[in-house]
Amino acid sequence: MSGLTGNPGTDANGYYTGTVNYGWTGTVTPTKTGYTFNPPSTSYSNVTSNQSTNYTGAGVAKTIALTSGNAQTGVISTALVQPYVVTVTDAGGNPVTGTSVTFAIGTVPTSATGQTLSTTTTTTNSSGQASTTLTLGNKTGSYTVTTTSTGLTGSPVTFTSTATAGTAKTIALTSGNTQTGVISTALVQPYVVTVTDAGGNPVTGTSVTFAIGTVPTSATGQTLSTTTTTTNSSGQASTTLTLGNKTGSYTVTTTIDGIDGIACDIHFNGNARSCNNNIFNVREQSVRCSLDRIGQSLRCDSNRCRR
């Protein structure tokens, strides 16, 4: 205890005793390497009786470390279940109260928006801990949060969590529409749809139903390679249409249930053509094929006549 004669120290129980002259005036300051005290000092004036002051010591903050909340997984645009928690300690591993800690969002998936922290600047509590909760953005992937406290070993601390896709919100036509093929043959390309969540992320495992809709009058033999399937890791589902035996337009409807409580439909269109009696029919347009000089008939191919 500096300021007292002999700078007396505390005993095993943390008490100290000092002797001063009658009418003494001065300041007593507790000191110990690596600690701060409250109050930091006490001033006395004209001491004529016994005096006592209690000092509370705390170690100086030395280290910041990750305590809990790392490596969580949550759905896009929702708050993680557990907060991110760090602990600040002194050189002896004791928790330090009142240390300023800053949280900041680091890396996020491309184009992600909406990610927030419940707090960005706070101070450690009586357990030496500080915390914040991350609300994930609208894109799937990895989100990081850095925690810093100036001058402390271990700073910055990095938390990483992963956002997964939400529930299916949208179905959209991806590829395969408006193809033309020969009657009674399979179209070259499948009909493909993609299912996404509110953030535009592909949703895996959504049930999709394909059904043949309208067909030319009296057409038979039209089939689909699959009528019920689930979306893959890219959020896609597909089927291939085999055209019927009549030329004209064929439609296929794709449906998923459960999007905002309704069924959503996508319509594909396909057209059948024939090469019969040297007449090539495509979308109500025809090209007449003639015979060449040596009697070889011409065939129809991509709106043209060929040998």
Secondary structure, 3 states (H helix, E strand, C coil): CECCCCCCCCCCCCCCCCCCCCCEEEEEECCCCCEEEECCCEEEEEECCCCCCCCEEEECCCEEEEEECCCCEEECCCECCCCEEEEEECCCCCECCCCEEEEEECCCCCCCCCCEECCCEEECCCCCEEEECEECCCCCEEEEEEEECCCCECCCEEEEEEEECCCCCEEEEEECCCEEEECCCECCCCEEEEEECCCCCECCCCEEEEEECCCCCCCCCCEECCCEEECCCCCEEEECEECCCCCEEEEEEEEEEEECCEEEEEEEEEEEECEECCEEEECCEEEECCECCCCCECEEECCEEEC
